[in-house]
């Protein structure tokens, strides 16, 4: 521990703390609907599929907004972007505090898009934290910054008891002091050491255009105006959204989507981080449905699961620094596949099922840390862009998890089919890492990242 402390003091540790608090509170805002869903669902008379859609909208919004926010980070100071994001994140709880009546389902969907701005903080907090440290420490530093995932713990511990006593609308406003604390830390300590280039007005227009487009797209999907309706429209929502986000990127940056390694990272992170955030958004509903436990207890279990997954993320980065990211990913993805397969085959007894979920979250956290340990190594000059793209893929995975579980539950009265789908995807990703992982950058082979060639498939013209 003393050695780790020495490493951290050798860089800008104050900015690291500010970045952590920014991402921590952003993550708390991002998943606000999750632990409150058991209260919101009965109040709004929502079917399982509709409830899954509601809790998934902030996840999708946070995922897709990472692309324009990551692009904006390439041009504008990270602290400025972070303070803007905190302001936008506060709009939903402020609206619910001041609204004269309970919002409709459609209004909540739009408010969910605004909550997603908190999840998009990932594309700024991580590269800003890492910008104050050398390449050899990126696994540890990015793992610590990304441990802001622990914000999901606050969701499970704080908001269900408040909702029980004061109602779910009032409960959401408890996040406002946390946002104020993060803003203060950023104002005093936040520093972005990364070089900037490109057009600030164009990047800003891209972000605001993306936010407005997402709000409109969610409402159009809700109204069935896409030419398809019901479950197909919901499942196509990320496709339409991501297609629009990609058009906002400069043509040189869109070429990253032609790289095979990039798509491999998209799938892996959709499983590891997507599993973490998607299940965190839905696990309270899942536990109540499977084991009929009280809502507050379900929230506490959500907090414990999120805590275990978030706290081991730095360990995943540290292990990847020493043993190599691909090797750690093989173990993590194999564990995810096994737990998902177990839930696909049968419903475990409560004690066994909860223990299995803790094991699943452990694998999520290790996999998340190992994945992003490799991003600045594979793409040293495009870390902001690739952080945004890969983070978006992770959030899209998080959108599909509650949506698919909700649809399968409504159609079959069981979650087993949904877990079978996710088990299959984890198996595919495990094979992919085994086949392609050998071509990825291994930390042990790096003395100076700027002096080493970028691996085949990770470099494009202009790097």
N, C-alpha and C positions, 0 to 999 in steps of 0.2 A: 504493500500500500504506500509506503514511503517513496518507493521508486516511482510509482504512478503519480503521486503528488508532485514530485520533482519534475516529471515530464510535463505535467499540466502547467506548472508555474513558469516553464520555459517559454510558453506562448502567451497569447492574450486570454487569460483565464476569466477575466471579467466579462469579456464579450461572449465567451462560452456560456457563462452563467446566464447572461441576458438572453442568449439564443435559446437555452434550455427552457427558461421561464416563458418565453414567447411561444415556443412549440407546445409546452405543457398546457398552457391556458387555451391555445388554439385547439389542441386535441380535446380538451374538456368541452369546449363549445361544439366541436364537430360531432361529438357523440351524445349531445344533450337529449335527443329524441329517444335514444336506446333505453336507458333505465326508466324513462317516463312513459314508454310505450304501453306497459300494462295498465296505466291510468288513462292514457289518451285513447286507447282502443275502445274500451267500454263507453267512455264519454262521447265519442264520435260514432259509435256503433259500426266499427270497421271489421270487415271480414279478414281472415288471415293474410290473404294476398295483398289487400289494400294496406294493412298494417306493415307488412314487409316492404311495400313500396315507400311508405312514409318514412320509415327509419333509414331506408337506403338512399333517399334523395340527397341528404347532406353528404353521405359518403361519396356518391357520384360527383356532386358539385365540387367537393374538395379534391377529388381525383383529377377532374378535367381542368380545374382552375390552376393546377400545378404547372400546366404547360405554359400558359401566358405569363404566370407569375415567375416561373423559371426563366423565361425569355426576358421579362422585365428586369430580373436580377442581373442579367448580363450587361444592362445599360445603366441602371440606377442604383444608388447607395442602398444597401440592404436594410439599414436602420429606418430609412424613410419609408420603404415598402412595408416593413413590419408594423410601424405605427399606423399606416393607412389600413392594414389588414385588421388590426385590433379594433379600430373605429368601426369598420364594417361588421365585424363579429358581434359588436355590442348592439347592433340595430334590432336583431330579433328579440332578445330579452327586454330591450327598451320598449319595443312595440307591444309586447305582451303585458308589460307593466302599465302602459298608458291606454291600451285598447279598452273601449267601453263595454265590449261583449266578447264572448269566446270566439276565436277565429274559426272560419270554415275549413274544411279539408283542403280546398284549393289554396286558401291563404297560407295554410301551414306548409304546403308544398313550396311556395315561393320563399317563405321564411327559412325553410330547410336549405334552399339554395344559398342564402346568406350565411347560414351556419357553416356551409362548406368552405367559406373563406378561411375559417380557422384551421381546417384540415390542410388547405393549400399552403399554410405557413411552412410546411416541410420543405418546399422548394426554395425557401429563403433562409430558414433557421440553420439547416445543415451546412450549406456551402459558406454561410457567413461565419459559423463557428469554426469550420475547418480552415478558413482563409488565414487564421492567425497562427497556424501550426504547420510544420514541415510534412512532406509526404509520408515519411516513415511512421507518423503518429496518427494518420487519418482513421485507421480502424478504431482505435480507442476513442479519439475525440468525437468522431461522427456517431459512434455508439452511445457516448454520454449525452450528446445533444439530442439524439433521437430517442433517448430514454424519456423524453417528454411525453412519450406514449403513456406514461404513468398518469397523465391527466385523466385517462379513463377510470382510474381508481376513484378520483373525486366524483365522477359521474355516479358510480355505484354506491358510494358511501353517503354522499351529501344529499342528492336530489330525491330519491324515493322517500325517505322519512319526511322531508319538507313537503313533498306532494301529498303524503298521507294526511298531514295536519293542516296544510294551507291551500292545497290544490296544485295541479301541475303547472299552471300558468305562473303563479307566484314563485314556485320552486325554481323556475328557470332564471329569475332575476338574481339569484344568489351568485351567479357567475360574474356579475358586473364588478365587484371588488377585486376579483382575481385578474380580470382584464386590466384594471387600473394599476395593479401591482406590476404586471408584466410591462405595461407602457412606461412606468417609472424606471424600471430596470433598464429598458432599452434606451431611454432618454439619457440616463446617467452613464451607463457602461457599454452600450452597444457600439461596436465599431466593425466596419466592413473593410477588410484589407485586400479584397479581390480586385483585379484590374477591370475596368469597364470599357465597353465599346458599343457603337450602334446608336440608333435614333431613339431617344427617350420619348418623344411624342408618339412615334409609331408604336412603341412597346406599351405605352400607357393606353392608347386607343385600343390596342389588342386586348388588354386585360378588361377594360370596361365593356368593350363590345362582347367579350366572352361571357361576362357576368349577366348582361342583359339578355343575351341569346339563350343562356341556360334557363333563366327564369321563364322566358317565353316558351322554350322547348318543353319544359316540365308541364306547363299549363296546357299546351297544345296536345301533349300526350294524354294528360288527364281528361281532356275534352274529347279525345278520339278523332282529332283533325289531321292525323298523319296518313290517312288512307288505310290504316290498320287500327284496331282497338283492342282493349283487354290485355291479356298477357303478352301477345306478340309485340304490341306497341311498347310495353314496359321493357321487354327484353331487347328491343332495338334502340332504346333511348341512348345507351352509351355509344352505339355505333354512330348515330347522327351527331351526338355531342363531340366525340373525338374527331370525327371528320372535319367539323368546323374548327376545332382548336388547332388542328394541323395546318389548316389554310392560313392561320395567323402567323405561322413561323416563316422567316425568310427562306428562300429556296435552298440556300446552302445548308441551313440547319435541317430542313426536311429530308435531306439526303441521309441523315442518321437512320431513318426508317428503312433504308435499303440494307442495313447491316444485319447479318444473321445473328451476331452476338447480341445486338440490341434486343431482338425479338426473344432470344433466350432469356435475357434478364427480365423482359416484360412478363413472361410467363411465370418465372420463378418468384418474382415479387408479387404478382397477382395472387399467388398461392400463400406465400409467407405473410406479407403485410396485409394483403387482401383478406386472408383468413383471420388475422388478428383483429382488424378494424371491423370487418363484416360480422364476425361472431360476437364481438363486443357490443355491437349495435343491436344484436338479436338474441343474445344468450339469456337475458332475463325472460323473454317470451318463451324461449326454448325450454328452460328449466321449469317454468311454471306448467307448460304443456306436458312435459315428460314426467315430472315428479310431483306436481301439484303442491309446490312449496309456496309460502307467503311471498308477497311482492317485495317487501323490504328485505327478506332473506335472500331472494333472488338478486336484488341489487348488491347486497354485500358479497355474494358469491361472484357476481360480475366484477366487483372491485378486486377481489382476491385473484381472480384469473388474469385480469388486466395487469395487476401489479407483478405477477410472476412473469408474464410475457414481456413487460416493459423493462424490468430490472435485469433480465438476462441478456437483453440486446447488446449492451456494452461487452458482455462476456463473449457473445458471438463475434463481435468485431475483433476483440483481443485474441481469441483462438484463431481467427482467420489470419491475423498478423503473423502468427507463429507457425501455423500448420498449413496455411493456404485456404482461400475461400472455397474453392471447389470441393475440397475434401470435407469441410465442415457442412457445406450444403447437402452433400450426399447423405450424411447422417440425419440432418434436420428434415429433409424431404421424405426420407424413408419413414421416419417417425410419424410425420403428418399423414402419410398414406395409410399406415397401419391403424392409427386411431380412427380415421374416417371410415376405413373398411369395417372396423368393429361396430361402429354405430350404423353402418349400412346393413350389417347382417342381423343385428338384434339390438334391443334396448337394454343396456346394462342395468343392473341394480343401482339404486341411487348412489351408494358409496363408491361403487366401481366406476359408474359413469362420471361422477364429479372428479374422481382421481384421474380418469382418462382425459378429461377436459384440461386438467392442470398439465398433464404431460403434453397435450396438444399445444397449449400456450407456450410451454417451454421450448418446443420445437419452432414455433412461430418466431419467438424472440431471437433464438440462436440463428435462425435462417435470415431474419431481417438484418442483424448485425453483420453476418458474413457477406450478404449481398452488397451492402453499401460500403463495406471495406474495399471492394474491388472497383467501384465506380470511379473514384478519382485516379485510380491506377490505370484503368483501361482508357479513360477519357480525361487526361489531365488538363486539357485546355478547353473542355466543354462540360465541366462538371456541373455548372448551373443548368444547362440545357438538359443533360442526361439525368440529373437529379429530378428535374421536372417531368420528363417523359416516363422514366421508370416509376417514379412516385405516382404518376397518373395511372399507369397500368396496375399498380398495387391497389389504388383506390377503386378502379373499375372492378377488380376482383372482389373487393369488399362490397360493392354495390350488388353484384350478382348473388353473393352468398345469402343474404336475407331474402332477396326477391325469389330465388329458386326454392329455398326452403319453404317460404310462404306459399308459393304456387303448388309445390308438391304436397304440402300438408293439406291444402284446401281440396286438391284433386284426389288424394289417396288416403287422407286421414292419418298419414304417417310421414315422418321425416326421412325414412330410410333411403328412398330413391335419391333425395338430394345429396345425402352423404356419399352414396355410391358414385355420383358424378364427380364430386370433389376428390374422392379417393383415386379415381381413374386419372384425373388431371395431375395429381401429385406423383403418381407412378410415371406418367409421361415425362414430367419435369426431372425426375430422378434419372431416367435413362438419358435425357438430354444433357445433364451435367456430366454424366459418365462419358458421353461421347465427345462433347465439345469442350469440357472443362480444362482439358490439358493445354489448350491453346490460349487460355486466359492468363493474365499477369499473375505471377506468384511473388508475394512479398519477399521471400527469401532470395530471389534472384535479382532484387533491386537494390542498388546502392544509391543511385540518384535517378529519380523518375524522369527528369528532364533529359538525362543522358541516355536513356534506354529507348529502344524502338517500341512503339505501341503495337500490340499484337495484331496479327492479321484478322481482319473483320472488325476491328475496333477503331481503325483510322479511316478518315475520309479526307478528301481534298480540302485544304484550308486549315488543317490541324497544325 
